[in-house]
Amino acid sequence: MHAPPLVALAGGACPAAASSSSSPPPWLASPRAAILAAPARLLRSRRGALRLEAKAAWRAAGGGRGPRVPAKGSVLASYMGAEEVVGPSPLIDEEELILHIRKEGNLPADVASSLEELYYNYKNAVLQNGDPNAYEIMLSNMTALFDRVLMDVQNPFTFPPYHKAIREPFDYYMFGQNYIRPLVDFRNSYVGNISLFHDMEEKLRQGHNVVLMSNHQTEADPAIISLLLEKTNPWISENIVYVAGDRVITDPLCKPFSMGRNLICVFSKKHMNDYPELIEMKRRSNTRSLKEMALLLRGGSQLIWIAPSGGRDRPDPSTGEWYPAPFDSSSVDNMRRLLEHAGIPGHIYPLSLLCYEVMPPPEQVAKEIGEQRVISFHGVGLSVTEEVKYGDITAHTKNADEGRELFSDTLYNSVVNQYNALKSAIFKDSGVAASNTAISLSQPWR
């Protein structure tokens, strides 16, 4: 999610110890080892992974072409139109899928080109994960993405200021989870302070609101968060509300994933002035989004994620090292005041994400919609530390401006410290030994 600073809602914008063995670990349980030559049913296992269930009489596909993989409820509009298919769609193999992408007349040329490029990048990444059924999973996921992109091009979905994840008749949330899952190397992934997520759930059950002040690294951030917490905290995984910038609700390749998330949709401060004739419209839209957020918070039991930096992290141009982008103190303060004005107890936690290798953003912020998706199979990290209370941090400050800066810096410094621990665990092979007095790393899916 591209998460613009919250300040923009008012005038700018605010806005998803491992074994080294090559054999896949048990939590990467994959579809049955069946390459199907006839329609199958795509089911969700208890963990949400795609599973292919075949009848006994079905046989494996032969010849030199790739396995033919069906997609439930798919839409191949070149010969079906834009209707949901109740049963299995015709079988698709790699050559057919690429041909459909290239020849589908309803896809704009730039979208078709980006989708084909994404196919090969996604394929190369998924095939690195060691799952014996990686190819079938990859092809099924890319077929589903093609279907969803094509459906939206033909009948565009418009996001309201507050968007609830679409779970039926097509489950866009699980679609996103299943798409990103094979890109995560769980053997080299870690969560910091898992017990605090349980504490959050208890506060939410009591009707309190919780805000996660986070850095932001990739378009896949929401799926990364959900995947790392889905075993221990499934409610959090499915119910976070993300403050998201306009690009993820307008980019044709992003929209299907965004449709599966709870979003407060805003126009980014970074892109507010891209088109001067649209500035006033964007401001009015952001005002509506601000009102929606205020209403949500007044109702209580809301868990909201926001990136006060205003967008995704980028590497240092001189060193090439990735680091959390600095927080905008006005964005932090606006979110804090919204939380306080709700009239319900609210809590702010600093959250750190390290996942840029999975899908890094372009090095430069671009004006145009659409970007190259570079994808990898890699370990990722998520960490949270204790709640930070504004009154405790600012008790001895001299004025409001100093207090706002100090509170924002405190949150940001916590995010950086957590990030460094995750970095050591993932990139320096320290694993859980990278834990310290403030951050206890674990792999709760083990």
N, C-alpha and C positions, 0 to 999 in steps of 0.2 A: 504494500500500500504506500502510495506517495502521500505522506502526512504533512501538510503545511502547518505553519505555526497557528496556534489558536487565535492570536491577535488579529488574524485576517478575517475572523468571523465578524468582527466589528467594523472592518473596512478593508482588510487585506484578505487573509484566509488562514484557516487552521486545518489541518485535516480533521499485506497481511507475512574399571580396568578390564579392557576388552581383549578378546583373543585375537591373535594375528593370523589365525588360520584362514585359508582361502575359502573354506566351506561356509555357507551362510548360517548365521546364528538362528536360534529358534524363533526370535521375534521377527525375523524376516520371512515367516511362513508364507509360501507363495501358492499360486494356483496349482491344481493337480497337474502332474506331468502328462498332459494330454494335448497333442496338437490336433485340432479338430478339422474334419473335412466336411462337416455338416453343422447346421445351427445348434448353438448351445445356449444355456441360460447364464447370464452374468448375475452372480449373487454376491451379497456382502457377507463375509464371515464375521464372527464376533468382533474381530479387531478391525473390520472395515476393509480388508484387502479384497481385491477382485478375485473371484474363484470361478473357474470354468467347470461346469458340471455337464458331462456328456452321457448320452444313453449308451448302453453296452454295445449296441450294434454299430455305433459310429466308428469310423476308421481314421487313422492319421492321414494327413495330406501328403501327397507324393510330389515328385518332380523337383526341379531346381529352384522354384519360387519359394518365397517365405511362407510360413504357416498362415492359414486363413483364419482370421479371428473375428467373431461376431461382436456386435455392440447392441445391447438391449436398448430399445426405444430410440435408436439412432435415426438420423434423417439424412438420406442421400438425395438431396433435392434435384440432382440432375435427372433422376427418373422417378422420384416419389413426391416432389413438392415439399412444402414446409409443414406437413402434418406429422404429429407424433405417431410413431409406429408402435402399435400395441404389443406385437410379438417381436421376435428377433429380426434384425435387418438382414439383407443379403450378405453373404460372406465377403470379407475384405482381406486382401493380402497387401503386401507393401507396394507392389507395382500398381495395383488397382487404386490404392489410396492416393499415391502420388499423382496418378493420372487424373483422378477426380479433382484433386486440388488444382492441378494445372488447367483442366478443361472446364471446370465449373464456371459457367458464364455469369452467375450471380455474385461471384467473389470479385471485388476490385483487384486489379493486377498487383497492386502493392501488398494487399492483404494475402493474396495467394502466394506471392513470393516469400513474404515473411513466414507464412505457415509452413511452406516447404523447407525453408532454412531451419525453422524450429524443429521440424520433424527429425532432420539429420543430427542436429545438436542434442536433442532429447534422446534419440536412439543411442548415440555414442556414450552419453552419460549413464543411461540406465544399464547398458550392457557391461558397465564396469562393476556393478554391484555384486556379482558372483551368484546371483539367484539363477538356478537352472531354467527357470521360466521367464527370465527377464525379457526375452524378445516378445513373447505373447502379451505380457503385461504392457510393455511399451506400445505395441501396435494397437492393443485395445484402447489404451488411454489416448493415443493420438487420433484414433478414429472417433472417439467420443468428443474430443476437442474440435475436430473438423466439423462434426455434426452441429455442435453448439455454436460455433462461429458462424456457420452457414445459416442456421436458424435466425441468429440475431441480425445478420446482414439483411435477410429477407424481411424480418419483422423486428426492428430494433427495440430493445428494451430500454425504457427511460427510468433512471433511478430517482426516487423521491428524496427529499432532504434526509429522511430517516428510512433506511432500507432494512427490512427484515430478511434474513437468509431464506432463500427458496429451497424447501426440502421436498416438495411434492408438486406435481406428479413425478418430476425428475429431481433427484436429490443433488443439487449443485454443491452443497457442502461436502458430501462424500466424494463427489467427482473431483473436487480440488484436493482432498486428502489423498485419494488414490493416485492422483497424478504426481504429487510431490513426494509421496512416501518412498518410491524406489530411488530417489535422489539422495536420501539421507543415509549416511553410514552410521547406523546406531551403535556399532562397535566402538566408534570414536566420537560419540556425542555425549553431552553432559548437561545436567540440570543443577543449578545452584540453589540451595536452601528450599528443597521441595516442601518442607514442613510449613513454610510461609504461605504456600498456595492453599494448604488446608486451613490455615488461619483466615485467609481471605474468604474462603467458602463459608466459614462460620459467621463472619461479619455480614456477608451477603444474605445468609439465611435469617439473620436478625433484622434485615431491612436496610442495612447500611449501604452506602455507595463506596466503590473503590475505583481509584484512578491509577493507571500504570503509566508513569512517565518514562519513556523508552527511547533508545536510539532506534534507527530504522535502516535496514541494509538492503533488502531485496523485495521484489514483488511477491515473493513466496513467504514473507514473514508471518502472515496469519496462519498459513498451513504449518510452518515450522513450529510455531508456538503450540498449536493444537496437537501436532504429532508427538511432541515431547511430553505433553501432559495428558494425552488421551487415556492412558491406562490408570493413572492415579487420580486425575481430576477431570473426568469427562465433561462435567457440567461447565467448568471454566472453558474447556476446549471449544464447546459449541455455543457459548453464550456471550463471549467477549464482544463488545461493540467497538469497532475500529473507526477512528476519525480519519477519513480517507480523502485524498486529493482527487481532483476531477479527472486526472489522466487515467486512473485505473477504472473509471466508469465510462470512458469514451474510447479507449484503445480496443479495437475489435478482438485482439488476442487476450486481453485482460478481462474483458467484461464477463465471460462465463465463470471465471474464478471469483470475481467480485460479487456475482449474484448469489454465491453460496455463503456470504459473510454478512453479519450485522454491521451496517455502516451509517455513520453520520457523514453525509457527502458535502464537500465544500470545494471552493475554488482556491487553488494554491496562491499564496502570496508571491511566490517566485514567478508565477505565470499570470498574475493579475493584469499586468500591463502589456501582455503580448499583443493584444488586439484592442486598441484604445476604444473602439466603438462598442466593445462588450464589457467595459469596466463597470458601468452602472448596473447592468444585468447581473454580473457576478456578485456585486456587493449586496444586492437585494436577495439573491439566492443564499448567500452566506448568512444574512440576517435571519432568514427562515430556518436555516440549519441550527443557528444559535438558539432559537426558540424551541426547536425540537429537542435539543440537548437539555435545555433547562427543564422541559416537561418530563423527560426521562428521569433526570436526577430527582425531581420532586416526588416521583413515584417510588423511589428507593430501589434497593437491590440491583443496582446497575454496576457493571464492571466495564470500564471504558479505558481503551488504549489510545495513547496519543504520543506522537513524536514531536516534541517542542523545537527540534532543530529545523523543522519545516521541510524535510525531505530525506532522501537516503544518504547514508554515509558515503564518502569518497576517499580514495587513498591520498596520502600526502603527495603532492606533485614532485617534491624533491627527493623523497625517500621511497615512495611507492608503498609505504606502510598504511594499512587501513586503521582507522580509529573512529570513535563516535563523534559525529559532528556536534559542535557546541550548541547548547540550548539557547533559545530566545527567551530571555527573562520575562518579557511581556506576555508571551504565550503561556509560560508556566503560571504567571500571576493571574491571567484571565481564567485559566482552568481552575485554579485554586479558588478564586472568588465565585465562580459558578457553583463549585462544590459546596462552599459555605452558604451561599444564598438559597440552596435547595431546602434548607430547614431540616435536614436529615443528617445524622452523623456521617462524615465522609473521611476517607483515608487515602493518602497518597504514598505510593511505593515506587522506588526507582528500579526499573527493569532493564536488563542488558541482553542484547542479542548479538550472537556472532554466527553468521551464516552466509557471508558474502560469496564464498566459493561456489555455492549452489547455483546462484543466478545473479552475478554482479551487475550493477547498473552501468550505463555508459560513463566514461570518465568525466564528461562534461554534461551539464544540464542543457537539454535541447528544447527548443521552442515547439518543434513539430511533434505530433502524436506518432507513436510507433518507434520501436528501437530494436536493435539486434539483441537476441537472447542468447547469451553465452551460458552454457549449463554444464555442471559437473556433479559427480557423485562424491560427497564429502561429509565429514563430520560437522556437526553444528552444536551450538550451545545456547542456553537460556539460563538466566539467573535473576533472582530478586533478593533485595535485602530489606531490613526492617523498615516499617513505616517511618516517614520523615514528617514531623509536625512543625508547621510554620511558627507557632508560638514559641516552641523550644529553641528553634534556630535563630529567631529574630529578637529574643528577649532583651538583648543588650545592644541592639542597633540604635543608631541615633535618629534615623528618619525612614520613611516608607520606601524611598528609592533604594537605600542601602539594604533594607530588609528584603526587598524583591530580588536584588542581585545575589545576596547571600543565600537565600533559599534556593534559587535556581542553580547556583554554583554547587551547593551541597548535593542536590539531586544528581547533577551532571558528574561530579567527582565520584559519586557512588557507582554510577553506570560505568565510568572508565575503570574503576578498580575491579569491578566484576568482570568487565571485558578482558582485562589483563589476565585474570585467573583463568577464564575460559580459553584465552589464547594460549596460555602455557599448557593447559590440559590437552588441547586439540592439536596444536602445531608443534609443540615441543615434547610430545609424547609423555607428558607428566601424569596424565589421567587424573584420578581422584587425589593424587598427591599434591596437586596444585591448590587444594583447599587451604584456607587460612582461618584465622579466628573469626572472620566475618562471613566467610563463604564456604559452605560445606557442599562439595560436588558429589553427585551420585548418578547412577544410571537406573532410574526407577522402573524401567521396563524389563530389567533382567530378572 
